[in-house]
Amino acid sequence: MASKSSSNILDLVPDNLLDMPQTPRGLPRVITGIINEQDGDSDISSNYRERKIIVSNMLPLHIQRDPDTLKLTFSFDEDSLYYQLKDGFTPETEIIYVGSLKVEVDISEQEEVAQKLLDEFNCVPTFLPHDLNKKFYSGFCKQQLWPLFHYMLPICPDHADRFDRVLWQAYVSANKIFADKVMEIADPEYDYIWIHDYHLMILPTFLRKRYNRVKLGFFLHSPFPSSEIYRTLPVRDEILKGLLNSDLIGFHTFDYARHFLSCCSRMMGLDYESKRGHIGLDYFGRTVYIKILPVGIHMGRLESVLNLPITLQKVKEIAQRYKGKKVIVGIDDMDIFKGISLKLLAFEYLLNHHPVLQGNIVLIQIVNPERSSGKDVQEAKRETYLIVNRINEQFGSPDYKPVVLIDRPVARWEKSAYYSMADCCIVNAVRDGMNLVPYKYIVCRQHSPYFDEIKEHENEKPRTSMLVVSEFIGCSPSLSGAIRVNPWDIESVAGAITSAITMKEPEKQLRHEKHYRYVSSHDVSYWGRSFMQDLERASKDHYNKRCWGIGFGLGFRVVSLSPSFRKLSPNYIVSAYKKSSRRAIFLDYDGTLVSQSAIVKSPGDEIINILSILCNDLKNTVFIVSGRGRKSLAEWLAPCERLGLAAEHGYFTRWSRGCEWESSLPCTDLEWIEVAEPVMRQYTEATDGSNIEIKESGLVWHHQDADPDFGSCQAKELLIHLENVLANEPAVVKRGQHIVEVKPQGVTKGLVAEKILSTMVEKGERPDFVMCIGDDRSDEDMFESIRNTVLNASLSCVTPEIFACTVGRKPSKAKYYLDDTADVIKLLAGLANASDPKPGTIPRFQVTFDALF
């Protein structure tokens, strides 16, 4: 069932942006086989070449304009991560890249350029208009998302840019254009689409809306902030729902994944669980998997650079220039999060407190060109130069500079030379997504051309490397042999540098070998292959379920359920109801007859009237089966004289208002309540927002008003605590949605439903119509028990119609669903009309079913 609710997405897209050049159709699939027509549908039996579509903000291309012909020339950027990950796939796999170009192309050239890129590079350019791209990339991505994801809040205008709705609309428009380009060349049934980074976080929503079963993976290359930070974003829901429209979401570290899962829990009430080692979120019947895997480097590319003659020449030059000195290297982008100034302050502290190192240690700081020219970048650059000049003036001499600042574009071979000759590498970022500098340093130290040359003349020295890394960067967890530091603690960073340069050679060798084994086995090809394998696994069940698209605009999502699970048709059930001669009706109370969110929990006059009519039909046996206590149920439902009640999950039952309450376990020992209650009170006092519900047969600890994370954690602890203290008692401890419940053994809704049906059979009142409606986990027992009971040998001669129905579209043991309590009431009203169709009896229900549903 396709959704018709996303038209307002297009309202965010200016009309002129939709008139984009169409992608040339240069990528047809090669089909071999026979096409059969059956019932109007094509069944293609063929062999397809496996395709992966890589979507990123920028295409992995180098671009130049020929000075003679003024034509654009292209070549693959072999240093691009998106180009390198192809090595993780088989040679037969076809890779298609979708993204923007690094230069602006005149509209008159776009069609020619698009065809050339498609034919020669399998690249599909998006050609974002200049103004849109500026607002999208330089505006929303760099001024709002990027600072926020690095924990920088716009507390005041000088600190960061405030949220701008115009920039957000540009972000939506750009993602929409990317979606159009992807769907022009994608075959959603067969292709796997892998989206990269925070520039395209709502792209999954657009693609999922176009094709519900599209195979989508998303990898975030930046940090994901804690929920306290993320929740300040005005469009937080749209972005979170966009990510959840993926099948697999990848993060560099568990910290980033944990923050994302916390946002899902706090903002959307979604809980996650580990399924055979994989973290999964149930999102409207779809399992969205979470993958934690830091990206790697391309070993072959780095080794080939190290083998260049120019690299060896530079290595010799560095060795000669800094002979007898300890060399520390740092390579960072010029921005406020890389911690360059903090690193320099730590180095200054080191020289101040260890005079023996003056003249014997050098920090070579290479600064990559800044990616933006904002005020914060200029301030960071000014501070960097100020500290460098101060250090060199205080501790330097005509032939010695303690800090060598290289602030110019530095070629890869030159960086590799510095890596290979550095005794220590320091990465001091205050917040960074991954940072591959430590990995590159380790490989360069292992394959240093300098060591390879001298080993021919001397005994080979063991390879060593030392790392000082910030604990706030993505690669830190994978480098267990590195010295981890808090970059804000200047003294500790200085101490870490001291430890690194004075450590004994055998220990440095062991640390290096451990790191090299990890880096060489977890390279970029491993990363790409592992992610794609998990994406294939995450999307393998797409065609085993029915899908519906629901929701408006950027709130669009797909409900994915069993093919046999469908909405209960009012016409069908009323027809079966009229044909039947004996009926059993079981109804849950909270969440079924009365909404869970309702402040007033007592039933209204409408519900009482409906239940009274159903009960007064002599063909019906109607029971309310609830977890509530018998006192409140008896009081609220007193007007329904012939209504049966099963309170506290069936511990107490009565067949009508005139009958006495019966206990399902009359001789049960409930002394264990005195043991469990003090334990629950202890957790209630320690958990703000929690409370205890005391029943006659048990206890319930509620934590729906507590902090979601803390409440969930406390519930797990309480469950284990109660299981231990009640291990030898006739009680069972169960955890439900925002509750921990203790009740007698042998008391469930399923058992009471089974008992009621068996009693009806014993009285010679075999039902040929059984309906059960409920909304939570306890009702699942009832669905299963009713199905098993009415289909056993004692009822086989009747062949009853069974209508097990859950409230809400979600995985269930029921065969049917209704959307909400309003639908339940309307359905019961229809049955009431069938029981008492006299005009004027229940005029409020005299409406057509088409209007009701």
Residue pairs with C-beta under 8 A, 6 or more apart in sequence:
1 548
1 549
2 212
2 549
3 209
3 548
3 549
3 550
3 551
3 556
5 550
5 551
5 552
5 553
5 556
6 209
6 551
6 552
6 553
6 556
8 552
8 553
9 172
9 176
9 206
9 209
9 553
9 554
9 556
10 18
10 176
12 169
12 172
12 173
12 176
13 172
13 173
13 176
14 173
16 129
17 129
17 132
17 173
17 176
17 177
20 126
20 127
20 177
20 180
21 107
21 110
21 111
21 114
21 127
22 184
23 114
23 118
23 124
23 181
23 184
23 185
24 111
24 114
24 115
24 118
26 115
26 118
26 119
27 96
27 118
27 122
27 185
29 48
29 49
29 187
30 48
30 49
31 44
31 46
31 47
31 48
32 46
32 47
33 44
33 45
33 46
33 47
34 45
35 42
35 43
35 44
35 45
36 42
36 43
36 45
37 43
48 187
48 190
49 92
49 93
49 94
50 89
50 90
50 92
50 93
50 94
51 93
51 94
51 95
51 96
51 187
51 190
51 191
51 192
52 89
52 93
52 94
52 95
52 96
52 191
52 192
52 193
52 194
52 532
53 96
53 97
53 98
53 182
53 185
53 186
53 191
53 192
53 193
53 194
54 82
54 85
54 95
54 96
54 97
54 98
54 194
54 196
55 97
55 98
55 99
55 178
55 182
55 193
55 194
55 195
55 196
55 200
55 203
56 82
56 97
56 98
56 99
56 195
56 196
56 197
56 199
56 200
57 99
57 100
57 137
57 141
57 196
57 197
57 199
57 200
58 99
58 100
58 101
58 102
59 97
59 98
59 99
59 100
59 101
59 102
59 117
59 123
59 125
60 76
60 77
60 80
60 81
60 82
60 83
60 97
60 99
61 74
61 75
61 76
61 77
61 101
61 102
61 117
61 121
61 123
62 74
62 75
62 76
62 77
63 72
63 73
63 74
63 101
63 102
63 103
64 72
64 73
65 71
65 72
65 73
65 103
66 72
66 73
72 103
72 105
72 109
72 113
74 116
74 117
74 120
74 121
76 83
76 121
77 83
78 84
78 301
79 301
79 412
81 295
81 524
82 97
82 99
82 196
83 97
84 298
84 301
84 524
84 525
84 528
85 524
85 525
85 527
85 528
86 93
86 95
86 528
87 298
87 300
87 524
87 525
87 528
88 524
88 525
88 526
88 527
88 528
88 529
88 530
88 532
89 95
89 528
89 529
89 532
94 122
95 122
96 122
96 123
96 124
96 185
97 121
97 122
97 123
97 124
98 123
98 124
98 126
98 178
98 181
98 182
98 185
99 123
99 124
99 125
99 126
100 125
100 126
100 127
100 128
100 133
101 113
101 125
101 127
104 130
105 113
105 125
105 127
107 127
110 125
110 127
113 125
114 124
114 125
114 127
117 123
117 124
117 125
118 124
124 181
124 182
124 184
124 185
126 174
126 177
126 178
126 181
128 136
128 174
128 177
132 170
132 173
132 174
133 174
135 166
135 167
135 170
135 171
136 167
136 170
136 171
136 173
136 174
136 199
137 174
137 199
138 372
139 164
139 167
139 170
140 164
140 167
140 168
140 170
140 171
141 171
141 198
141 199
142 372
142 374
143 160
143 161
143 167
143 374
144 154
144 160
144 161
144 163
144 164
144 167
144 233
145 198
146 198
146 222
147 153
147 154
147 160
147 161
148 160
148 225
148 229
148 230
148 232
148 233
149 198
149 222
149 223
149 224
149 225
150 222
150 223
150 225
150 337
150 431
151 223
151 225
151 226
151 229
151 431
152 159
152 160
152 336
153 159
153 160
153 229
153 232
154 160
154 161
154 162
154 163
163 233
163 234
163 235
168 234
168 235
171 202
172 202
172 554
174 199
175 200
175 201
175 202
175 203
175 206
176 206
178 200
178 203
178 206
179 203
179 206
179 207
179 210
182 193
182 203
182 207
183 207
183 210
183 211
186 193
186 214
188 210
188 211
188 213
188 214
188 215
189 213
191 215
192 215
192 217
192 532
192 535
192 536
192 539
193 207
193 214
193 215
193 216
193 217
194 217
194 218
194 219
194 531
194 532
194 535
195 203
195 204
195 216
195 217
195 218
195 219
195 246
196 218
196 219
196 221
197 219
197 220
197 221
197 222
198 220
198 221
198 222
200 218
201 218
201 220
201 239
201 242
201 243
202 238
202 239
202 242
202 554
203 242
204 216
204 218
204 242
204 243
204 244
204 245
204 246
205 238
205 241
205 242
205 245
205 554
205 556
207 214
207 216
207 245
208 214
208 216
208 245
208 549
208 556
208 557
208 558
209 549
209 556
212 547
212 548
212 549
212 558
212 560
213 539
213 542
213 543
213 547
215 247
215 535
215 536
215 539
215 542
216 245
216 246
216 247
216 248
216 539
217 246
217 247
217 248
217 249
217 250
217 531
217 532
217 534
217 535
217 538
218 243
218 246
218 248
218 249
218 250
219 249
219 250
219 251
219 531
220 249
220 250
220 251
220 252
220 256
220 433
221 252
221 295
221 433
221 434
222 433
223 255
223 256
223 431
223 432
223 433
223 474
224 230
224 251
224 256
224 257
224 259
224 260
225 259
226 259
226 262
227 259
227 262
227 263
227 266
227 267
230 236
230 259
230 263
231 263
231 266
231 267
233 239
236 263
236 267
237 267
237 555
238 554
238 555
240 263
240 264
240 267
240 268
241 554
241 555
241 556
241 557
242 554
243 249
243 260
244 264
244 281
244 283
244 288
244 557
245 556
245 557
245 558
246 288
247 286
247 288
247 289
247 535
247 538
247 539
248 288
248 289
248 290
248 291
248 531
248 534
248 535
248 538
248 539
249 260
249 288
249 289
249 290
249 291
250 290
250 291
250 292
250 293
250 531
251 257
251 260
251 290
251 291
251 292
252 292
252 293
252 294
252 295
252 433
252 434
252 474
252 475
253 292
253 294
253 474
253 476
253 477
254 292
254 477
255 477
256 474
257 279
257 290
257 292
260 290
261 272
261 279
261 281
261 290
262 708
262 709
264 270
264 272
264 281
265 271
265 272
265 708
265 709
265 712
266 708
266 709
269 708
270 281
270 282
270 283
271 281
271 282
271 712
272 279
272 280
272 281
272 290
273 279
273 280
274 280
275 287
278 289
278 290
278 291
278 534
279 289
279 290
279 292
280 287
280 288
280 289
280 290
281 287
281 288
281 289
281 290
282 811
283 557
284 550
284 557
284 558
284 559
284 560
284 809
284 810
285 545
285 559
285 560
285 561
285 809
285 810
285 811
286 558
286 559
286 560
287 538
288 538
289 534
289 537
289 538
291 530
291 531
291 534
293 527
293 530
293 531
294 434
294 474
294 475
294 477
294 478
294 522
294 527
295 434
295 436
295 524
295 527
296 436
296 439
296 519
296 522
296 523
296 524
296 525
296 526
296 527
297 436
297 439
297 440
297 443
297 519
297 523
297 524
298 523
298 524
298 525
299 443
299 520
299 523
302 416
302 440
302 443
302 444
302 447
303 443
303 447
305 311
305 412
305 413
305 416
306 416
306 420
306 444
306 447
306 448
306 449
307 449
308 413
310 413
311 413
311 414
311 416
311 417
311 449
312 449
312 450
312 453
314 413
314 414
314 417
315 417
315 420
315 421
315 448
315 449
315 450
316 450
317 417
318 327
318 417
318 418
318 421
319 421
319 450
322 362
322 421
324 360
325 359
325 360
325 361
325 362
326 357
326 360
326 361
326 362
326 423
326 424
326 501
327 361
327 362
327 364
327 421
327 422
327 423
327 424
328 347
328 361
328 362
328 363
328 364
328 422
328 423
328 424
328 425
328 426
328 497
328 501
329 363
329 364
329 365
329 366
329 418
329 419
329 422
329 424
329 425
329 426
329 441
330 340
330 343
330 363
330 364
330 365
330 366
330 425
330 426
330 427
330 428
331 365
331 366
331 368
331 415
331 418
331 437
332 338
332 339
332 340
332 365
332 366
332 367
332 368
332 427
332 429
332 437
333 367
333 368
333 370
333 371
334 340
334 367
334 368
334 369
334 370
334 377
334 380
334 381
334 384
334 407
335 370
335 371
335 372
335 376
335 377
335 380
336 376
336 377
336 379
336 380
337 429
337 430
337 431
337 432
338 428
338 429
338 430
338 432
339 428
339 429
339 430
339 470
339 487
340 365
340 367
340 380
340 384
340 428
341 380
341 383
341 384
341 387
342 428
342 430
342 487
342 488
342 490
342 493
343 363
343 365
343 426
343 428
343 487
343 493
344 363
344 365
344 384
344 387
344 388
344 391
344 403
345 387
345 490
346 428
346 490
346 491
346 493
346 494
346 497
347 363
347 391
347 402
347 403
347 494
347 497
348 387
348 390
348 391
349 490
349 491
349 494
350 357
350 361
350 494
350 497
350 498
351 357
351 358
351 361
351 391
351 394
351 395
351 402
353 494
354 498
358 395
358 402
359 397
359 400
361 402
361 501
362 401
362 402
362 403
362 404
363 402
363 403
363 404
364 404
364 406
364 418
364 422
365 388
365 403
365 404
365 405
365 406
366 406
366 410
366 415
366 418
367 384
367 405
367 406
367 407
368 410
369 409
370 377
370 381
384 405
385 405
388 403
388 405
391 402
391 403
392 401
392 402
392 403
395 402
396 402
415 440
416 440
416 444
419 425
419 440
419 441
419 444
419 445
420 444
420 445
420 447
420 448
420 449
420 450
420 451
421 448
421 450
422 441
422 445
423 466
423 500
423 501
424 466
424 467
424 468
424 497
424 500
424 501
425 437
425 438
425 441
425 465
425 466
425 467
425 468
426 467
426 468
426 469
426 493
426 497
427 435
427 437
427 438
427 467
427 468
427 469
427 470
427 473
428 468
428 470
428 485
428 487
428 493
429 435
429 470
429 472
429 473
429 487
430 470
430 472
430 487
430 488
431 472
431 473
432 470
432 472
432 473
432 474
433 473
433 474
434 473
434 474
434 475
435 473
435 474
435 475
436 475
438 467
438 469
438 475
438 479
438 482
438 515
439 475
439 519
441 465
441 467
442 465
442 467
442 512
442 515
442 516
442 519
443 516
443 519
443 520
445 463
445 464
445 465
445 512
446 463
446 465
446 512
446 516
448 463
451 460
451 461
451 463
454 461
455 461
462 505
462 509
463 509
463 512
463 513
463 516
464 505
464 508
464 509
464 511
464 512
465 508
465 511
465 512
465 515
466 483
466 500
466 501
466 503
466 508
466 511
466 512
467 479
467 481
467 482
467 483
467 500
467 511
467 515
468 482
468 483
468 485
468 493
468 496
468 497
468 500
469 475
469 476
469 479
469 482
469 483
469 484
469 485
470 476
470 484
470 485
470 486
470 487
471 484
471 485
471 486
472 487
476 482
476 484
478 518
478 522
479 515
479 518
480 514
481 510
481 511
481 512
481 514
481 515
482 511
482 515
483 496
483 499
483 500
485 492
485 493
485 496
486 492
486 493
487 493
542 560
544 563
545 560
545 561
545 562
545 563
546 560
546 561
546 562
546 563
546 565
546 566
547 558
547 559
547 560
548 558
548 559
548 809
549 556
549 557
549 558
549 559
550 556
550 557
550 558
550 559
551 557
559 809
561 809
561 810
561 811
561 817
562 811
564 815
565 812
565 814
565 815
565 816
565 817
566 815
566 816
566 817
567 816
567 817
567 818
567 819
567 853
568 803
568 805
568 816
568 817
568 818
568 827
570 826
570 827
570 830
570 849
570 852
570 853
571 849
573 771
573 803
573 827
573 830
573 831
574 830
574 831
574 834
574 849
576 769
576 801
576 803
577 583
577 769
577 831
577 834
578 834
580 619
580 767
580 768
580 769
580 801
581 619
581 768
582 619
582 760
582 765
582 766
582 767
582 768
582 769
583 617
583 619
583 620
583 621
583 767
583 768
583 769
583 770
583 771
584 620
584 621
584 623
584 756
584 757
584 760
584 767
584 769
584 770
584 771
585 614
585 620
585 621
585 622
585 623
585 770
585 771
585 772
586 623
586 625
586 753
586 756
586 770
586 771
586 772
586 773
586 774
586 782
586 786
587 593
587 622
587 623
587 624
587 625
587 772
587 773
587 774
587 828
588 624
588 625
588 626
588 749
588 773
588 774
588 775
588 776
588 779
588 782
588 807
589 624
589 626
589 628
589 633
590 596
590 601
590 626
590 627
590 628
590 775
591 774
591 775
591 776
591 807
591 821
592 773
592 774
592 775
592 779
592 807
592 821
592 824
593 603
593 607
593 624
593 821
593 824
593 825
594 601
594 602
594 603
594 607
594 821
595 820
595 821
596 775
601 632
601 636
602 636
603 611
603 636
603 637
606 825
606 844
607 825
608 637
608 639
608 640
609 832
609 842
610 825
610 828
610 829
610 832
610 842
610 845
611 622
611 637
611 640
611 643
611 828
612 639
612 640
612 641
612 643
613 832
613 835
613 836
613 841
613 842
614 620
614 622
614 828
614 831
614 832
614 835
615 622
615 640
615 641
615 642
615 643
616 642
616 835
616 836
617 835
617 836
619 835
620 835
621 644
621 756
621 760
621 765
621 767
622 642
622 643
622 644
623 643
623 644
623 645
623 646
623 753
623 756
624 633
624 637
624 643
624 644
624 645
624 646
625 646
625 649
625 650
625 749
625 752
625 753
625 774
625 782
626 633
626 645
626 646
626 647
626 649
627 648
627 649
627 700
627 741
627 778
628 647
628 648
629 647
629 648
629 695
629 696
630 645
630 647
630 648
630 652
630 654
630 661
630 696
633 645
633 647
634 645
634 647
634 657
637 643
637 645
638 657
640 657
641 656
641 657
641 658
642 656
642 657
643 656
643 657
644 653
644 654
644 655
644 656
644 756
645 652
645 653
645 654
646 652
646 653
646 749
646 752
646 756
647 653
647 661
648 695
648 696
648 697
648 698
648 743
648 747
649 743
649 747
649 748
649 749
649 752
649 778
650 664
650 747
650 748
650 749
650 751
650 752
650 753
650 755
651 663
651 664
651 665
651 696
651 697
651 698
651 743
651 744
651 747
652 661
652 662
652 663
652 664
652 696
652 697
653 661
653 662
653 664
653 752
653 755
653 756
654 660
654 661
654 662
664 746
664 747
664 751
664 752
664 755
665 744
665 746
665 747
668 697
668 730
668 744
669 730
670 697
670 744
672 726
672 729
672 730
672 731
672 742
673 698
673 699
673 742
675 725
675 726
675 729
676 699
676 722
676 725
676 726
676 731
676 742
677 692
677 694
677 699
679 718
679 721
679 722
679 725
680 692
680 699
680 701
680 718
680 722
680 740
681 692
683 690
683 701
683 714
683 717
683 718
683 721
684 690
684 691
684 692
684 701
686 714
687 703
687 706
687 710
687 711
687 714
688 706
688 707
689 703
689 704
689 705
689 706
689 707
689 711
690 701
690 702
690 703
690 705
690 706
690 711
690 714
691 701
691 702
691 705
692 699
692 700
692 701
692 702
693 699
693 700
693 701
693 702
695 743
697 743
697 744
697 747
698 731
698 741
698 742
698 743
698 744
699 741
699 742
700 739
700 740
700 741
700 742
701 715
701 718
701 739
701 740
701 741
702 738
702 739
703 711
703 712
703 714
703 715
703 738
703 739
703 740
704 711
704 738
704 739
706 714
711 738
715 735
715 738
715 739
715 740
716 735
718 740
719 733
719 735
719 740
722 733
722 740
722 742
723 733
726 733
726 742
730 744
730 745
731 742
731 743
731 744
731 745
732 742
732 743
732 744
732 745
733 740
733 741
733 742
734 740
734 741
734 743
735 741
736 776
736 777
736 778
737 776
737 777
748 778
748 781
748 782
748 785
749 774
749 778
749 779
749 781
749 782
749 785
750 781
750 782
750 784
750 785
750 786
751 781
751 785
753 772
753 782
753 785
753 786
753 789
754 785
754 786
754 788
754 789
757 767
757 770
757 786
757 789
757 790
757 795
758 789
758 794
760 766
760 767
761 794
761 795
766 795
766 797
766 798
766 800
767 790
767 795
767 798
767 800
768 798
768 799
768 800
768 801
769 800
769 801
769 803
770 786
770 790
770 800
770 801
770 802
770 803
771 803
771 805
772 779
772 782
772 783
772 786
772 803
772 804
772 805
772 814
773 805
773 806
773 807
773 818
773 824
774 780
774 782
774 783
774 806
774 807
775 806
775 807
775 808
779 806
780 812
780 813
780 814
783 804
783 806
783 812
783 813
783 814
784 813
786 802
786 804
787 802
787 804
787 813
789 795
790 800
790 802
791 802
802 815
803 815
803 816
804 813
804 814
804 815
804 816
805 814
805 815
805 816
805 817
805 818
806 812
806 814
806 816
806 817
806 818
807 817
807 818
807 819
807 820
807 821
807 823
807 824
808 817
808 819
808 820
809 817
809 819
810 817
818 824
818 827
823 853
826 852
826 853
827 852
829 842
829 844
829 845
829 852
830 845
830 849
830 852
832 842
832 845
833 842
833 845
833 846
836 842
